[in-house]
Amino acid sequence: MRTVTTGREMSKSPKQIAARALEVARETLPTYSSRRSRHDFTQHQLFAMATLRQFFRMDYRGFVALLADSSDLREVLGLTKVPHFTTLGVAEKRLFRRGSSMS
């Protein structure tokens, strides 16, 4: 069996994935989607949570329960509170909309 080298580091650690997703989001996304938004969570945090949810292959409610139980993940993400599951759903639809320029 031949291994393929992609030039990218792969990780199975949720904390490392969260930290890298936050880093990528900070480089590419504005902090908030609107000046008038509630500013409870940054787009960086929401992007990282969406990435982790997909990594774990969980539904929104299950992922929110996981966040509530994992102080380590909340710390890496910089969360002071856990979002409602609908917050994640709406954010993912906005963040991963096809053809979105994120402006």
VENTAWO-V787980 format. One line per field, one symbol per residue. phi: phi as a letter, one per 20 degrees, with the letter a starting at -180 (. if undefined). psi: psi as a letter, one per 30 degrees, with the letter a starting at -180 (. if undefined). burial: # if it has 9 or more other ideal C-beta (glycine too) atoms within 8 Angstrom, else .. Layout:
phi = ???
psi = ???
burial = ???
This chain:
phi = .dedeendfdcdegfffffffffffffcdffcfbfeffmfceffffffffffffffldefffffffffedfffffffmeebeffffgffffffffdffmfeld
psi = kkkkkffkkkkgjeeeeeeeeeeeeeffklelfkfglfheklfeeeeeeeeeeeefhlleeeeeeeeefjfeeeeefhkflkllffeeeeeeeeegkkgkfh.
burial = .............##.######.##...#..#........#.###########..#...#.###.##.....##.##.#...#.#.###.##.##........
